Amino acid sequence: MRRSVALIGAGGKMGSRIADNLTKNGQEANRYEVFFCEKSEAAARRLEEKGVQLTSSDDAVRQSDFVILAVPDALIGSISSTLCPLAKPGTTFVLLDPAAAALGEVAIREGLNYVACHPCHPPLFFEQPTPEARRDLFGGVAAIQDIVIALISGAEEAYEPAKELCETIFAPVRNAYRITVEQMAILEPAMAEVVAASAACLMRDAMEEAIKAGVPREAAYTFMMGHAQIALAIAFGAISSPFSDAAKVAIRWGTERIINPNWRCVFEPDQIRAVIREMLSTNPDRKE
């Protein structure tokens, strides 16, 4: 059955990616009728120059089975408050991040369904099938990736059609893992951004310190990239080789001097809510 989709924020970074996947290889004509909605004049002009016909968000929501909110997280509350009253019963609202839902900022209306989904991005130790896929580090173009999805509120029978849509907008998708919104917030921001992204930036800063100490940039970069890969491969079990005894000493030495002994507190629910509140208040345009 062909379903209708209102894509709110179609001209933004994430909205453009979703628009491409919804219309790729004629999918729009075969599976979904897509209404493209964009409030920014500059983004709207870019879409119109590409031949995309725009629809007002009010008109699109009134006739759609799905409403994708490809908008900054900080605006989810106000936009959902405006659009939810316009939706027909049974419509499913799709959020691309758990932040607003985790803070209870989404306008929930009885008779509507709400899901949150987010890409896992192409996995590091996975053999992508083509050179194009190997170059697609973000995912959603050619690289195979997984996604996570949560039913925030609504009817259980709304989950499978929403999952199918989410698999389409992040295609090609290998696995879709069903989790809760609270679990999604543990994954991001706590695990993926507070911890992993901080560690990545620490590694970059360490490389810059080596360069300041006189190591040629090309040598430092290559050395860091190779050693980062092998360390991750060992730590995550991608290869069977263990860390050497000398490396274990270095790891202990670094852990004692670099890592806050209380770092696990970032996974406590109040800490997760606190960081999300600050992220939304200081960076309203946050979107991967």
Buried (B, 14 or more C-beta within 10 A) or exposed (E): EEBBBBBBBBBBEBBBBBBEBBBEEEBBEEBBBBBBBBBEEEBBEBBBEEEBEBBEBEEBBBBBBBBBBBBBBBBBBEBBEEBBEBBEEEBBBBBBBBBBBBBEBBBBBEEBBBBBBBBBBBBEEBEBEEEEBBEBEEBBBBBBBBBBBBBBBBEEEBBEBBBEBBBBBBBBBEEBEEBBBEEBBBBBBBBBBBBEEEEEEEBEEBBEEBBEEEBEEEEBBEEBEEEBEBBEBBEEEBEEEEBEEEBEEEEEEEEEEEEEEEEEEBBEEEBBBEBBBEBBEEEEEBBB
